[in-house]
Amino acid sequence: MEFRQVPLHKKKHIALVAHDNKKADLLEWAEYNRDTLAQHHLYATGTTGGILEEALNLPITKVQSGPLGGDQQIGAKIAGGEIDFLVFFWDPLEPLPHDPDVKALLRIAQVWNILIASNRVVADFIISSPLMQETYLRKVPVPRSGLEQP
């Protein structure tokens, strides 16, 4: 497979997703990092986005709730080159009816080589990295001929 370099600009596009048992943790993390998050474009699945938008008083582009297709919508934005960083606080101890969607979202984030934080420790290390404030080149797959590039 061929790869090409795509810039992650200084102003990142960050998707915020959390399962029900992790929403409070994501909210607490986002409130602590509000000033940094305010410097970037924010996206979120429905319920999580509503909670965060109200608490942070920041604009958030919301998609459907995860079980209603929001995970897939975020995945499509990743594949389309719209999302640079996925903060997805998921609950590994709870079985979920939309588990295939969750796995697909994590897979597509990995394929497109974006930042992925699945818990608070990783999210803290990524958001506090000096690279968050710089343009960074990442390698992404070049689609086979005949397919449009993101």
GROMACS elastic network, one bead per residue, 0.5 to 0.9 nm:
[ bonds ]
;  ai    aj funct       b0    kb
    1   141     6  0.68398   500
    1   142     6  0.72832   500
    1   143     6  0.84793   500
    1   144     6  0.85201   500
    2   140     6  0.84528   500
    2   141     6  0.58945   500
    2   142     6  0.54141   500
    2   143     6  0.80323   500
    2   144     6  0.87187   500
    3   139     6  0.58851   500
    3   140     6  0.52970   500
    3   142     6  0.51066   500
    3   143     6  0.87030   500
    4   138     6  0.80769   500
    4   139     6  0.53646   500
    4   140     6  0.55390   500
    4   141     6  0.64332   500
    4   142     6  0.62629   500
    5   137     6  0.57797   500
    5   138     6  0.53323   500
    5   140     6  0.62544   500
    5   141     6  0.88535   500
    6   136     6  0.82430   500
    6   137     6  0.54624   500
    6   138     6  0.54135   500
    6   139     6  0.62606   500
    6   140     6  0.68642   500
    7   135     6  0.62877   500
    7   136     6  0.54532   500
    7   138     6  0.62061   500
    7   139     6  0.87695   500
    8    11     6  0.79952   500
    8    12     6  0.66032   500
    8    13     6  0.87538   500
    8    84     6  0.65608   500
    8   132     6  0.89345   500
    8   134     6  0.80915   500
    8   135     6  0.53833   500
    8   137     6  0.60081   500
    8   138     6  0.70025   500
    9    12     6  0.59027   500
    9    13     6  0.88035   500
    9    84     6  0.88322   500
    9   132     6  0.88228   500
    9   133     6  0.83994   500
    9   134     6  0.67053   500
    9   136     6  0.65711   500
    9   137     6  0.85568   500
   10    39     6  0.89168   500
   10    40     6  0.82418   500
   10   131     6  0.84952   500
   10   132     6  0.67557   500
   10   133     6  0.51700   500
   10   136     6  0.79640   500
   11    39     6  0.64647   500
   11    41     6  0.69794   500
   11   132     6  0.83350   500
   11   133     6  0.74934   500
   11   134     6  0.83075   500
   11   135     6  0.83345   500
   12    39     6  0.81721   500
   12    40     6  0.51708   500
   12    41     6  0.61917   500
   12    42     6  0.84328   500
   12    83     6  0.77421   500
   12    84     6  0.60219   500
   12    85     6  0.72553   500
   12   132     6  0.77379   500
   12   133     6  0.86817   500
   13    40     6  0.60975   500
   13    42     6  0.59620   500
   13    43     6  0.74306   500
   13    82     6  0.67246   500
   13    84     6  0.52073   500
   13    85     6  0.64311   500
   13    86     6  0.87767   500
   14    37     6  0.83209   500
   14    40     6  0.70301   500
   14    41     6  0.60926   500
   14    43     6  0.60358   500
   14    44     6  0.83557   500
   14    83     6  0.59980   500
   14    84     6  0.60388   500
   14    86     6  0.59440   500
   14    87     6  0.72598   500
   15    41     6  0.85504   500
   15    42     6  0.59335   500
   15    44     6  0.53443   500
   15    45     6  0.81466   500
   15    74     6  0.73212   500
   15    83     6  0.66257   500
   15    84     6  0.80003   500
   15    85     6  0.62292   500
   15    87     6  0.59888   500
   15    88     6  0.78581   500
   16    26     6  0.81223   500
   16    42     6  0.73047   500
   16    43     6  0.60742   500
   16    45     6  0.71329   500
   16    48     6  0.75510   500
   16    49     6  0.74904   500
   16    52     6  0.89434   500
   16    85     6  0.86577   500
   16    86     6  0.63360   500
   16    88     6  0.60530   500
   16    89     6  0.82628   500
   17    23     6  0.82339   500
   17    26     6  0.81145   500
   17    43     6  0.85826   500
   17    44     6  0.57415   500
   17    45     6  0.58914   500
   17    46     6  0.89677   500
   17    48     6  0.64219   500
   17    49     6  0.79770   500
   17    66     6  0.81742   500
   17    71     6  0.82260   500
   17    86     6  0.77043   500
   17    87     6  0.61444   500
   17    89     6  0.63430   500
   17    90     6  0.79115   500
   18    21     6  0.78745   500
   18    22     6  0.55347   500
   18    23     6  0.52435   500
   18    24     6  0.87926   500
   18    25     6  0.85983   500
   18    26     6  0.66764   500
   18    44     6  0.89035   500
   18    45     6  0.82257   500
   18    48     6  0.65211   500
   18    66     6  0.88126   500
   18    87     6  0.81093   500
   18    88     6  0.55178   500
   18    90     6  0.56469   500
   18    91     6  0.82256   500
   19    22     6  0.52444   500
   19    23     6  0.61261   500
   19    48     6  0.84156   500
   19    66     6  0.83581   500
   19    88     6  0.81666   500
   19    89     6  0.65396   500
   19    90     6  0.52224   500
   19    91     6  0.62401   500
   20    23     6  0.54319   500
   20    24     6  0.82432   500
   20    48     6  0.86210   500
   20    90     6  0.84909   500
   20    91     6  0.82200   500
   21    24     6  0.73543   500
   21    25     6  0.82972   500
   21    90     6  0.81192   500
   21    91     6  0.66699   500
   21    94     6  0.85344   500
   22    25     6  0.52276   500
   22    26     6  0.62675   500
   22    27     6  0.86323   500
   22    89     6  0.59055   500
   22    90     6  0.64933   500
   22    91     6  0.66148   500
   23    26     6  0.51047   500
   23    27     6  0.60291   500
   23    28     6  0.85638   500
   23    48     6  0.67435   500
   23    51     6  0.85711   500
   23    89     6  0.76584   500
   24    27     6  0.50274   500
   24    28     6  0.61260   500
   24    29     6  0.85579   500
   25    28     6  0.51862   500
   25    29     6  0.61745   500
   25    30     6  0.85682   500
   25    89     6  0.79347   500
   25   119     6  0.89608   500
   25   120     6  0.77359   500
   26    29     6  0.50226   500
   26    30     6  0.59758   500
   26    31     6  0.85035   500
   26    48     6  0.87520   500
   26    52     6  0.86982   500
   26    87     6  0.86058   500
   26    88     6  0.85077   500
   26    89     6  0.66487   500
   26   119     6  0.86393   500
   26   120     6  0.76530   500
   27    30     6  0.50532   500
   27    31     6  0.60549   500
   27    32     6  0.85521   500
   27    48     6  0.85152   500
   27    51     6  0.77204   500
   27    52     6  0.63318   500
   27    55     6  0.79181   500
   27    56     6  0.87665   500
   28    31     6  0.51935   500
   28    32     6  0.62536   500
   28    33     6  0.86862   500
   29    32     6  0.51900   500
   29    33     6  0.62422   500
   29    34     6  0.84040   500
   29   120     6  0.70238   500
   29   123     6  0.84271   500
   29   124     6  0.81959   500
   30    34     6  0.55437   500
   30    37     6  0.74457   500
   30    52     6  0.76534   500
   30    56     6  0.77041   500
   31    35     6  0.84328   500
   31    52     6  0.84702   500
   31    55     6  0.75605   500
   31    56     6  0.64000   500
   32    35     6  0.81005   500
   33    36     6  0.54533   500
   33    37     6  0.61015   500
   33    38     6  0.86037   500
   33   124     6  0.86794   500
   33   127     6  0.81453   500
   34    37     6  0.50201   500
   34    38     6  0.59849   500
   34    39     6  0.89087   500
   34    56     6  0.66056   500
   34    58     6  0.86102   500
   35    38     6  0.51441   500
   35    39     6  0.69872   500
   36    39     6  0.55404   500
   36    40     6  0.74493   500
   36   127     6  0.77910   500
   36   128     6  0.87820   500
   37    40     6  0.54728   500
   37    41     6  0.77918   500
   37    42     6  0.75048   500
   37    58     6  0.87150   500
   37   127     6  0.86469   500
   38    41     6  0.76168   500
   38    42     6  0.82480   500
   38    56     6  0.88553   500
   38    58     6  0.67416   500
   38    59     6  0.86539   500
   41    59     6  0.81813   500
   41    60     6  0.74574   500
   41    61     6  0.82409   500
   42    58     6  0.84196   500
   42    59     6  0.71331   500
   42    61     6  0.62378   500
   42    62     6  0.86659   500
   43    49     6  0.72377   500
   43    59     6  0.87270   500
   43    60     6  0.52328   500
   43    62     6  0.57042   500
   43    63     6  0.76909   500
   43    74     6  0.82458   500
   43    83     6  0.84027   500
   44    47     6  0.82501   500
   44    48     6  0.63075   500
   44    50     6  0.83643   500
   44    52     6  0.85465   500
   44    60     6  0.67183   500
   44    61     6  0.63648   500
   44    62     6  0.50112   500
   44    63     6  0.63833   500
   44    64     6  0.86248   500
   44    65     6  0.87434   500
   44    70     6  0.83715   500
   44    74     6  0.79476   500
   45    48     6  0.57009   500
   45    49     6  0.55686   500
   45    50     6  0.84590   500
   45    61     6  0.85700   500
   45    62     6  0.55776   500
   45    64     6  0.55703   500
   45    65     6  0.50310   500
   45    66     6  0.59815   500
   45    69     6  0.89755   500
   45    70     6  0.53979   500
   45    71     6  0.70887   500
   45    73     6  0.85684   500
   45    74     6  0.76984   500
   46    49     6  0.51656   500
   46    50     6  0.62626   500
   46    51     6  0.88030   500
   46    62     6  0.55140   500
   46    63     6  0.54116   500
   46    66     6  0.72735   500
   46    70     6  0.71500   500
   47    50     6  0.52535   500
   47    51     6  0.64065   500
   47    52     6  0.87148   500
   47    62     6  0.86587   500
   47    64     6  0.80961   500
   47    65     6  0.58758   500
   47    66     6  0.84513   500
   48    51     6  0.52544   500
   48    52     6  0.61567   500
   48    53     6  0.85008   500
   48    62     6  0.86811   500
   48    65     6  0.78959   500
   49    52     6  0.51334   500
   49    53     6  0.58441   500
   49    54     6  0.84659   500
   49    60     6  0.64852   500
   49    61     6  0.76399   500
   49    62     6  0.57553   500
   49    63     6  0.81985   500
   49    65     6  0.89095   500
   50    53     6  0.52204   500
   50    54     6  0.62272   500
   50    55     6  0.86094   500
   50    60     6  0.82615   500
   50    62     6  0.77506   500
   51    54     6  0.54820   500
   51    55     6  0.62397   500
   51    56     6  0.85395   500
   52    55     6  0.51342   500
   52    56     6  0.57160   500
   52    57     6  0.77961   500
   52    58     6  0.79950   500
   52    60     6  0.80168   500
   53    56     6  0.54017   500
   53    57     6  0.53678   500
   53    58     6  0.54749   500
   53    59     6  0.62494   500
   53    60     6  0.60526   500
   54    57     6  0.53785   500
   54    58     6  0.76672   500
   55    58     6  0.82580   500
   56    59     6  0.86286   500
   62    65     6  0.86998   500
   62    70     6  0.87242   500
   63    66     6  0.85092   500
   63    69     6  0.83597   500
   63    70     6  0.54922   500
   63    71     6  0.85872   500
   63    73     6  0.67472   500
   63    74     6  0.75577   500
   64    67     6  0.81561   500
   64    68     6  0.60010   500
   64    69     6  0.59544   500
   64    71     6  0.80008   500
   64    73     6  0.75768   500
   65    68     6  0.52771   500
   65    69     6  0.65025   500
   65    71     6  0.75879   500
   66    69     6  0.54208   500
   66    72     6  0.77520   500
   66    73     6  0.87221   500
   66    98     6  0.78584   500
   66   101     6  0.81912   500
   66   102     6  0.83547   500
   67    70     6  0.67335   500
   67    71     6  0.73706   500
   67    96     6  0.89524   500
   67    97     6  0.77562   500
   67    98     6  0.56566   500
   67    99     6  0.89610   500
   67   101     6  0.80326   500
   68    71     6  0.81546   500
   68    72     6  0.89312   500
   68    98     6  0.87403   500
   69    72     6  0.52548   500
   69    73     6  0.62376   500
   69    74     6  0.87949   500
   69    98     6  0.89745   500
   69   101     6  0.79282   500
   70    74     6  0.61735   500
   70    75     6  0.84490   500
   71    74     6  0.52263   500
   71    75     6  0.61746   500
   71    76     6  0.86968   500
   71   101     6  0.61734   500
   71   102     6  0.64842   500
   71   104     6  0.83251   500
   71   105     6  0.61413   500
   72    76     6  0.61232   500
   72    77     6  0.86299   500
   72   101     6  0.63956   500
   72   102     6  0.82489   500
   72   104     6  0.76548   500
   72   105     6  0.65006   500
   73    76     6  0.50556   500
   73    77     6  0.63526   500
   73    78     6  0.87220   500
   74    77     6  0.50439   500
   74    78     6  0.62851   500
   74    79     6  0.87522   500
   74    83     6  0.78708   500
   74    86     6  0.89122   500
   74   105     6  0.74099   500
   75    78     6  0.50079   500
   75    79     6  0.62587   500
   75    80     6  0.84921   500
   75    83     6  0.86783   500
   75   104     6  0.76290   500
   75   105     6  0.51530   500
   75   106     6  0.82028   500
   75   107     6  0.89012   500
   75   108     6  0.62321   500
   75   109     6  0.71338   500
   76    79     6  0.50674   500
   76    80     6  0.59875   500
   76    81     6  0.86416   500
   76    82     6  0.86223   500
   76   105     6  0.87383   500
   76   108     6  0.85079   500
   77    81     6  0.62460   500
   77    82     6  0.50393   500
   77    83     6  0.59030   500
   78    81     6  0.52285   500
   78    82     6  0.56086   500
   78    84     6  0.72033   500
   78    85     6  0.87932   500
   78    86     6  0.87778   500
   78   105     6  0.87940   500
   78   108     6  0.71848   500
   78   109     6  0.65117   500
   78   112     6  0.71086   500
   78   114     6  0.80162   500
   79    82     6  0.75936   500
   79    83     6  0.81804   500
   79   108     6  0.69195   500
   79   109     6  0.79123   500
   79   111     6  0.86361   500
   79   112     6  0.65998   500
   79   150     6  0.70172   500
   80    83     6  0.79514   500
   80   149     6  0.80935   500
   81    84     6  0.74502   500
   81   112     6  0.83098   500
   81   149     6  0.89791   500
   81   150     6  0.53330   500
   82   150     6  0.85132   500
   83    86     6  0.73225   500
   83   114     6  0.77627   500
   84   109     6  0.89554   500
   84   113     6  0.86612   500
   84   114     6  0.53692   500
   84   115     6  0.64244   500
   84   116     6  0.89286   500
   85   109     6  0.85291   500
   85   114     6  0.56589   500
   85   116     6  0.59679   500
   85   117     6  0.79528   500
   86   106     6  0.88400   500
   86   109     6  0.74398   500
   86   114     6  0.72850   500
   86   115     6  0.60246   500
   86   117     6  0.62675   500
   86   118     6  0.82660   500
   87   115     6  0.81551   500
   87   116     6  0.59750   500
   87   118     6  0.62071   500
   87   119     6  0.78090   500
   87   120     6  0.88908   500
   87   123     6  0.67326   500
   88   106     6  0.87747   500
   88   116     6  0.73532   500
   88   117     6  0.60409   500
   88   119     6  0.71624   500
   89   117     6  0.74136   500
   89   119     6  0.52569   500
   89   120     6  0.75539   500
   90    94     6  0.89755   500
   90   102     6  0.86591   500
   90   118     6  0.64344   500
   90   119     6  0.75550   500
   91    94     6  0.57710   500
   91    95     6  0.84095   500
   92    95     6  0.76875   500
   95    98     6  0.88583   500
   95    99     6  0.73969   500
   96    99     6  0.51318   500
   96   100     6  0.88141   500
   96   102     6  0.88566   500
   97   100     6  0.80797   500
   98   101     6  0.54194   500
   98   102     6  0.66361   500
   99   103     6  0.62398   500
   99   104     6  0.85482   500
  100   103     6  0.51339   500
  100   104     6  0.60856   500
  100   105     6  0.86131   500
  101   104     6  0.50039   500
  101   105     6  0.61432   500
  101   106     6  0.87019   500
  102   105     6  0.51205   500
  102   106     6  0.63184   500
  102   107     6  0.85561   500
  103   106     6  0.51979   500
  103   107     6  0.60254   500
  103   108     6  0.86102   500
  104   108     6  0.61029   500
  104   109     6  0.85618   500
  105   108     6  0.52893   500
  105   109     6  0.62307   500
  105   110     6  0.86827   500
  106   109     6  0.51727   500
  106   110     6  0.63015   500
  106   111     6  0.87431   500
  106   116     6  0.81143   500
  107   110     6  0.51159   500
  107   111     6  0.61695   500
  107   112     6  0.87072   500
  108   112     6  0.61313   500
  108   113     6  0.84520   500
  109   112     6  0.53684   500
  109   113     6  0.61693   500
  109   114     6  0.56524   500
  109   115     6  0.76474   500
  109   116     6  0.70755   500
  110   113     6  0.50480   500
  110   114     6  0.64780   500
  110   115     6  0.82737   500
  110   116     6  0.78480   500
  111   114     6  0.80774   500
  111   140     6  0.76742   500
  111   141     6  0.76471   500
  112   139     6  0.80018   500
  112   140     6  0.54218   500
  112   141     6  0.68417   500
  113   116     6  0.87402   500
  113   138     6  0.69914   500
  113   139     6  0.67623   500
  113   140     6  0.61600   500
  113   141     6  0.86792   500
  114   138     6  0.79199   500
  114   140     6  0.88214   500
  115   126     6  0.79465   500
  116   122     6  0.81843   500
  116   123     6  0.80372   500
  116   126     6  0.87676   500
  117   120     6  0.74006   500
  117   121     6  0.81687   500
  117   122     6  0.52108   500
  117   124     6  0.86565   500
  117   126     6  0.76728   500
  118   121     6  0.85709   500
  118   122     6  0.68324   500
  118   123     6  0.73114   500
  119   122     6  0.57061   500
  119   123     6  0.62234   500
  119   124     6  0.87193   500
  120   124     6  0.59649   500
  120   125     6  0.85881   500
  121   124     6  0.51784   500
  121   125     6  0.63323   500
  121   126     6  0.87078   500
  122   125     6  0.51784   500
  122   126     6  0.61464   500
  122   127     6  0.85684   500
  123   126     6  0.52136   500
  123   127     6  0.59935   500
  123   128     6  0.83807   500
  124   127     6  0.53957   500
  124   128     6  0.60006   500
  124   129     6  0.84617   500
  125   128     6  0.53981   500
  125   129     6  0.61326   500
  126   129     6  0.52456   500
  126   130     6  0.87487   500
  126   131     6  0.83519   500
  126   132     6  0.72722   500
  127   130     6  0.82780   500
  127   131     6  0.86236   500
  127   132     6  0.61827   500
  128   131     6  0.83726   500
  128   132     6  0.71290   500
  129   132     6  0.56343   500
  129   133     6  0.79333   500
  130   133     6  0.57589   500
  130   134     6  0.71356   500
  131   134     6  0.51049   500
  131   135     6  0.73508   500
  131   136     6  0.69986   500
  132   135     6  0.78702   500
  132   136     6  0.84099   500
  142   145     6  0.86555   500
  142   149     6  0.70587   500
  143   146     6  0.80799   500
  143   147     6  0.59154   500
  143   148     6  0.72265   500
  143   149     6  0.63465   500
  143   150     6  0.89472   500
  144   147     6  0.60233   500
  144   148     6  0.87438   500
  145   148     6  0.80998   500
